[in-house]
């Protein structure tokens, strides 16, 4: 027996973590495509709808043996996926509504079967919700002469089968998930891939349901792929990241289930629940720290954009002042004309001065030779947009300034050439102001 931190042992805690990791990875692999297809609740629907399959298996066999129960539950799980899709296509029912109709109907049917004919089946509601992953090391089977928890022995081939399914049908799954119409035109059968994926999800959900419960199955189907989707736009990287997040969440969840309550002088808590919480924590980190869609990255992009627009506004208004014969302006006057806060204008002047685009003399600011080309580009963009909107969009000349002031910041040289061609290469804008030549 190998001791580990927090008094954990491999013979108990190691197998619990291994079972959780196998479950998490097996669920995360098909879960990527559920997320991409916006079918995140299919796993939840299947896990609720398997009840009549369990009851029917008992009624047929008069036994609570695992194999008949698994077969019955898996059959109903697949039926749930097929019935949901059939109702959506034939009945033209919203996908979420079709899931709700199918799984609530089957769940209710399962309750009726149990009450009427299977009163002696031991169904623990707590086990249904958060499973019994803590007890998986106590039920072992021999695999090549090695005692292995039965749950791990079941989940390992499921995880391997899911990995092989994703690897073999990667192109088909990707095409049908992103653009089913294009996939159909390219000779693929989106419906076939849909039902194959739903079958995989159903079998995975049922296989994991007994040992880890509904909460962890649904969490691992959706949360790691959703977190990975926030971290990357590449499907292959998303699949790899989702499995890593799932595995780490499972391992960290079990450790946290022991360590966190102990830190407050309490006993351990539900391992499956804490694994789901760990996955949720990973999702929160992805939401906050994601490189593209994360809150921090989004805030930094908005800040950079705000600063860039402030810099451009200062350059434009200094150029306009020079056109009117005002070679320099005070910072306060720039703030008044641009409508920007004083702190934003001061920051823009400081950045522009650092780049040598503006200079200060006697307290006033003016353009330099280095800053003039950029100011000319902005003025040209602005006045070409005004000309375009007045001539082609029938915008009144006195209403064209505000939208042009926004568009000038995102107009490059190619777009300026196209605007000039569309408006007949004007030399003045609708107000008669000169349009700077193309630099």
Secondary structure, 3 states (H helix, E strand, C coil): CCECHHHCEHHHHHHHHHHHHHHHHHHHHHHHHHHHCCCCCHHHHHHHHCHHHHHHHHHHHCCCCHHHHHHHHHHHHHHHHHHHHHHHHHCCCCHHHHHHHHHHHHHHHHHHHHHHHCCCCCCCHHHHHHCCHHHHHHCEEEECCEEEEHHHHHHHHHHHHHHHHHHHCHHHHHHHHHCHHHHHHCCCCHHHHHHHHHHHHHHHHHHHHHHHHHHHHHHHHHHHHHHHHHHCCCHHHHHHHHHHHHHHHHHHHHHHHHHHHHHCCCCCCCHHHHHHHHHHHHHHHHHHHCCCCCHHHHHHHHHHHHHHHHHHHHHHHHHHHHHCCCCCEEHHHHHHHHCCCHHHHHHHHHHHHHCCCEEEECCEEEECHHHHHHHHHHHHHHHHHHHHHHHHCCCCHHHHHHHHHHHHHHCCHHHHHHHHHHCCCCCECCCCCECCCCC
